Amino acid sequence: MKKDMICISCPLGCRISAEWENENEITVTGNKCPRGIVYGREEILSPKRVVTATININSSWISRIPVMTTGTIPKGQIDSLLNKIYRMDLDIPILRDDIIIKNIDNTGIDLIATRSVKT
């Protein structure tokens, strides 16, 4: 099988191709740095992404606050996480880097606030 993709692990954005017969024999081509090989293999075996979103907050001057995961989570868990995020309402004060959800689905990754909102 073959999959063409754009590597997102560094700013170069290489167009790479991954070819495989089984998960032990994945060949990645088109990468300009070693991270492309790692990204190509991971994208075939277990694709992951950093999630960014916004959460409702109870504030009189701003209605939502940006949040993001502290690392990548499996793509299959993103919908579940977004459903949790969009059902949440947070109370202020919230400080940047406050943990909103700890250890998302036992991944070891947290969801943190990326902006402070004080009273």
CYANA upper distance limits for C-alpha pairs under 8 A (distance plus 0.5 A):
  1 MET  CA     19 GLU  CA      6.07
  1 MET  CA     20 TRP  CA      5.90
  1 MET  CA     21 GLU  CA      6.77
  2 LYS  CA     17 SER  CA      7.39
  2 LYS  CA     18 ALA  CA      6.11
  2 LYS  CA     19 GLU  CA      4.84
  2 LYS  CA     20 TRP  CA      7.07
  3 LYS  CA     17 SER  CA      6.17
  3 LYS  CA     18 ALA  CA      5.78
  3 LYS  CA     19 GLU  CA      7.04
  4 ASP  CA     15 ARG  CA      7.71
  4 ASP  CA     16 ILE  CA      6.38
  4 ASP  CA     17 SER  CA      4.89
  4 ASP  CA     18 ALA  CA      6.96
  5 MET  CA     15 ARG  CA      6.35
  5 MET  CA     16 ILE  CA      5.99
  5 MET  CA     17 SER  CA      6.76
  6 ILE  CA     13 GLY  CA      6.32
  6 ILE  CA     14 CYS  CA      6.08
  6 ILE  CA     15 ARG  CA      5.03
  6 ILE  CA     16 ILE  CA      6.40
  7 CYS  CA     13 GLY  CA      5.66
  7 CYS  CA     14 CYS  CA      5.85
  7 CYS  CA     15 ARG  CA      6.89
  7 CYS  CA     16 ILE  CA      7.05
  7 CYS  CA     31 ASN  CA      8.40
  7 CYS  CA     36 GLY  CA      6.54
  7 CYS  CA     39 TYR  CA      7.11
  7 CYS  CA     40 GLY  CA      7.76
  8 ILE  CA     13 GLY  CA      6.18
  8 ILE  CA     14 CYS  CA      8.40
  8 ILE  CA     39 TYR  CA      8.27
  9 SER  CA     13 GLY  CA      8.15
  9 SER  CA     35 ARG  CA      6.89
  9 SER  CA     36 GLY  CA      7.41
  9 SER  CA     39 TYR  CA      7.12
 10 CYS  CA     35 ARG  CA      8.02
 12 LEU  CA     32 LYS  CA      8.44
 14 CYS  CA     30 GLY  CA      7.23
 14 CYS  CA     31 ASN  CA      6.24
 14 CYS  CA     32 LYS  CA      7.26
 14 CYS  CA     36 GLY  CA      8.11
 15 ARG  CA     30 GLY  CA      6.57
 15 ARG  CA     31 ASN  CA      7.57
 16 ILE  CA     28 VAL  CA      7.25
 16 ILE  CA     29 THR  CA      6.09
 16 ILE  CA     30 GLY  CA      4.99
 16 ILE  CA     31 ASN  CA      6.21
 16 ILE  CA     36 GLY  CA      7.93
 16 ILE  CA     40 GLY  CA      7.90
 17 SER  CA     28 VAL  CA      6.10
 17 SER  CA     29 THR  CA      5.85
 17 SER  CA     30 GLY  CA      6.94
 17 SER  CA     40 GLY  CA      8.01
 18 ALA  CA     26 ILE  CA      7.03
 18 ALA  CA     27 THR  CA      6.05
 18 ALA  CA     28 VAL  CA      4.95
 18 ALA  CA     29 THR  CA      7.09
 18 ALA  CA     40 GLY  CA      6.58
 18 ALA  CA     41 ARG  CA      7.86
 18 ALA  CA     44 ILE  CA      8.29
 19 GLU  CA     26 ILE  CA      6.20
 19 GLU  CA     27 THR  CA      5.75
 19 GLU  CA     28 VAL  CA      7.07
 20 TRP  CA     25 GLU  CA      6.17
 20 TRP  CA     26 ILE  CA      5.03
 20 TRP  CA     27 THR  CA      6.84
 21 GLU  CA     25 GLU  CA      6.87
 21 GLU  CA     26 ILE  CA      7.82
 22 ASN  CA     26 ILE  CA      7.64
 23 GLU  CA     45 LEU  CA      7.40
 26 ILE  CA     41 ARG  CA      6.99
 27 THR  CA     41 ARG  CA      8.47
 28 VAL  CA     36 GLY  CA      8.17
 28 VAL  CA     37 ILE  CA      6.10
 28 VAL  CA     40 GLY  CA      6.64
 28 VAL  CA     41 ARG  CA      7.79
 29 THR  CA     37 ILE  CA      8.17
 31 ASN  CA     35 ARG  CA      8.43
 31 ASN  CA     36 GLY  CA      5.55
 31 ASN  CA     37 ILE  CA      7.30
 32 LYS  CA     36 GLY  CA      7.60
 33 CYS  CA     37 ILE  CA      8.34
 34 PRO  CA     38 VAL  CA      7.47
 35 ARG  CA     39 TYR  CA      6.55
 36 GLY  CA     40 GLY  CA      6.43
 37 ILE  CA     41 ARG  CA      6.70
 38 VAL  CA     42 GLU  CA      6.60
 39 TYR  CA     43 GLU  CA      6.46
 40 GLY  CA     44 ILE  CA      6.99
 41 ARG  CA     45 LEU  CA      6.68
 42 GLU  CA     46 SER  CA      5.81
 42 GLU  CA     47 PRO  CA      6.21
 42 GLU  CA     48 LYS  CA      8.31
 43 GLU  CA     47 PRO  CA      4.77
 43 GLU  CA     48 LYS  CA      7.81
 46 SER  CA     74 PRO  CA      7.28
 47 PRO  CA     74 PRO  CA      6.45
 47 PRO  CA     75 LYS  CA      6.42
 48 LYS  CA     72 THR  CA      5.92
 48 LYS  CA     73 ILE  CA      5.56
 48 LYS  CA     74 PRO  CA      4.73
 48 LYS  CA     75 LYS  CA      5.60
 49 ARG  CA     71 GLY  CA      8.32
 49 ARG  CA     72 THR  CA      5.13
 49 ARG  CA     73 ILE  CA      6.03
 49 ARG  CA     74 PRO  CA      7.03
 49 ARG  CA     75 LYS  CA      6.76
 50 VAL  CA     68 MET  CA      7.66
 50 VAL  CA     69 THR  CA      6.30
 50 VAL  CA     70 THR  CA      7.99
 50 VAL  CA     71 GLY  CA      6.24
 50 VAL  CA     72 THR  CA      4.91
 50 VAL  CA     73 ILE  CA      6.90
 51 VAL  CA     68 MET  CA      5.98
 51 VAL  CA     69 THR  CA      5.98
 51 VAL  CA     72 THR  CA      7.88
 51 VAL  CA     73 ILE  CA      8.29
 51 VAL  CA     78 ILE  CA      7.84
 52 THR  CA     66 PRO  CA      7.80
 52 THR  CA     67 VAL  CA      6.25
 52 THR  CA     68 MET  CA      4.75
 52 THR  CA     69 THR  CA      7.22
 53 ALA  CA     66 PRO  CA      6.34
 53 ALA  CA     67 VAL  CA      5.97
 53 ALA  CA     68 MET  CA      6.86
 53 ALA  CA     82 LEU  CA      8.20
 53 ALA  CA     85 ILE  CA      8.27
 54 THR  CA     64 ARG  CA      6.35
 54 THR  CA     65 ILE  CA      5.73
 54 THR  CA     66 PRO  CA      4.80
 54 THR  CA     67 VAL  CA      6.14
 54 THR  CA     85 ILE  CA      8.09
 54 THR  CA     86 TYR  CA      8.24
 55 ILE  CA     64 ARG  CA      5.70
 55 ILE  CA     65 ILE  CA      5.87
 55 ILE  CA     66 PRO  CA      7.02
 55 ILE  CA     67 VAL  CA      7.63
 55 ILE  CA     85 ILE  CA      6.58
 55 ILE  CA     86 TYR  CA      6.69
 55 ILE  CA     88 MET  CA      6.94
 55 ILE  CA     89 ASP  CA      7.18
 55 ILE  CA     90 LEU  CA      7.90
 56 ASN  CA     63 SER  CA      6.29
 56 ASN  CA     64 ARG  CA      4.93
 56 ASN  CA     65 ILE  CA      7.10
 56 ASN  CA     86 TYR  CA      8.01
 56 ASN  CA     88 MET  CA      6.98
 56 ASN  CA     89 ASP  CA      5.38
 56 ASN  CA     90 LEU  CA      6.81
 57 ILE  CA     62 ILE  CA      8.05
 57 ILE  CA     63 SER  CA      6.00
 57 ILE  CA     64 ARG  CA      5.85
 57 ILE  CA     65 ILE  CA      7.17
 57 ILE  CA     89 ASP  CA      5.77
 57 ILE  CA     90 LEU  CA      5.05
 57 ILE  CA     91 ASP  CA      6.29
 57 ILE  CA     92 ILE  CA      7.51
 58 ASN  CA     63 SER  CA      7.28
 58 ASN  CA     89 ASP  CA      7.38
 58 ASN  CA     90 LEU  CA      6.65
 58 ASN  CA     91 ASP  CA      5.72
 58 ASN  CA     92 ILE  CA      7.03
 59 SER  CA     63 SER  CA      6.72
 59 SER  CA     91 ASP  CA      8.02
 59 SER  CA     92 ILE  CA      7.26
 59 SER  CA    119 THR  CA      8.26
 65 ILE  CA    113 ALA  CA      7.66
 65 ILE  CA    114 THR  CA      8.17
 65 ILE  CA    115 ARG  CA      7.15
 65 ILE  CA    117 VAL  CA      8.49
 66 PRO  CA    113 ALA  CA      6.58
 66 PRO  CA    114 THR  CA      6.10
 66 PRO  CA    115 ARG  CA      6.90
 67 VAL  CA    111 LEU  CA      7.11
 67 VAL  CA    112 ILE  CA      5.94
 67 VAL  CA    113 ALA  CA      4.90
 67 VAL  CA    114 THR  CA      5.76
 67 VAL  CA    115 ARG  CA      8.28
 68 MET  CA    111 LEU  CA      6.00
 68 MET  CA    112 ILE  CA      6.11
 68 MET  CA    113 ALA  CA      7.19
 68 MET  CA    114 THR  CA      7.37
 69 THR  CA    109 ILE  CA      7.04
 69 THR  CA    110 ASP  CA      6.11
 69 THR  CA    111 LEU  CA      4.87
 69 THR  CA    112 ILE  CA      6.71
 70 THR  CA    109 ILE  CA      6.24
 70 THR  CA    110 ASP  CA      6.03
 70 THR  CA    111 LEU  CA      6.76
 70 THR  CA    112 ILE  CA      7.44
 71 GLY  CA    109 ILE  CA      6.35
 71 GLY  CA    110 ASP  CA      8.18
 72 THR  CA    109 ILE  CA      7.92
 73 ILE  CA     77 GLN  CA      7.42
 73 ILE  CA     78 ILE  CA      7.80
 73 ILE  CA    107 THR  CA      7.49
 73 ILE  CA    109 ILE  CA      7.80
 74 PRO  CA     78 ILE  CA      7.52
 77 GLN  CA     81 LEU  CA      6.83
 78 ILE  CA     82 LEU  CA      6.62
 79 ASP  CA     83 ASN  CA      6.66
 80 SER  CA     84 LYS  CA      6.94
 81 LEU  CA     85 ILE  CA      6.72
 81 LEU  CA    104 ILE  CA      8.28
 82 LEU  CA     86 TYR  CA      6.55
 83 ASN  CA     87 ARG  CA      6.87
 84 LYS  CA     88 MET  CA      7.01
 92 ILE  CA    117 VAL  CA      6.92
 92 ILE  CA    118 LYS  CA      6.65
 92 ILE  CA    119 THR  CA      6.81
 93 PRO  CA    116 SER  CA      8.08
 93 PRO  CA    117 VAL  CA      6.10
 93 PRO  CA    118 LYS  CA      4.97
 93 PRO  CA    119 THR  CA      6.24
 94 ILE  CA     98 ASP  CA      7.25
 94 ILE  CA    113 ALA  CA      7.98
 94 ILE  CA    115 ARG  CA      8.29
 94 ILE  CA    116 SER  CA      5.86
 94 ILE  CA    117 VAL  CA      5.67
 94 ILE  CA    118 LYS  CA      6.82
 95 LEU  CA    113 ALA  CA      7.47
 95 LEU  CA    115 ARG  CA      7.02
 95 LEU  CA    116 SER  CA      4.61
 95 LEU  CA    117 VAL  CA      6.79
 95 LEU  CA    118 LYS  CA      7.97
 96 ARG  CA    112 ILE  CA      8.05
 96 ARG  CA    113 ALA  CA      5.68
 96 ARG  CA    114 THR  CA      5.43
 96 ARG  CA    115 ARG  CA      5.06
 96 ARG  CA    116 SER  CA      5.11
 97 ASP  CA    112 ILE  CA      5.72
 97 ASP  CA    113 ALA  CA      5.62
 97 ASP  CA    114 THR  CA      6.41
 97 ASP  CA    115 ARG  CA      8.12
 98 ASP  CA    112 ILE  CA      5.92
 98 ASP  CA    113 ALA  CA      5.98
 99 ILE  CA    110 ASP  CA      7.01
 99 ILE  CA    111 LEU  CA      6.37
 99 ILE  CA    112 ILE  CA      4.96
 99 ILE  CA    113 ALA  CA      7.15
100 ILE  CA    110 ASP  CA      7.96
100 ILE  CA    111 LEU  CA      5.92
100 ILE  CA    112 ILE  CA      5.78
100 ILE  CA    113 ALA  CA      7.20
101 ILE  CA    110 ASP  CA      6.21
101 ILE  CA    111 LEU  CA      5.49
101 ILE  CA    112 ILE  CA      7.65
102 LYS  CA    108 GLY  CA      8.41
102 LYS  CA    109 ILE  CA      7.56
102 LYS  CA    110 ASP  CA      5.12
102 LYS  CA    111 LEU  CA      6.97
103 ASN  CA    107 THR  CA      6.35
103 ASN  CA    108 GLY  CA      5.12
103 ASN  CA    109 ILE  CA      5.48
103 ASN  CA    110 ASP  CA      5.50
103 ASN  CA    111 LEU  CA      8.48
104 ILE  CA    108 GLY  CA      7.17
104 ILE  CA    109 ILE  CA      6.23
104 ILE  CA    110 ASP  CA      6.35
104 ILE  CA    111 LEU  CA      7.84
